[in-house]
């Protein structure tokens, strides 16, 4: 029997869970409802903090 997992939420925890499950050979699908905005550092820092920094959020 094939194991399948749906991970809801692409936060740091959700992404880590999906990567770990996939590495274990489990078929994994991850969904995120809000893909229209970047959340640098998992939302820990506001995007405004990056304006004067050399670190830039990726999308």
Secondary structure as UniProt FT lines:
FT   STRAND          4..8
FT   HELIX           12..23
FT   TURN            24..25
FT   STRAND          27..31
FT   HELIX           40..43
FT   HELIX           47..50
FT   TURN            51..52
//
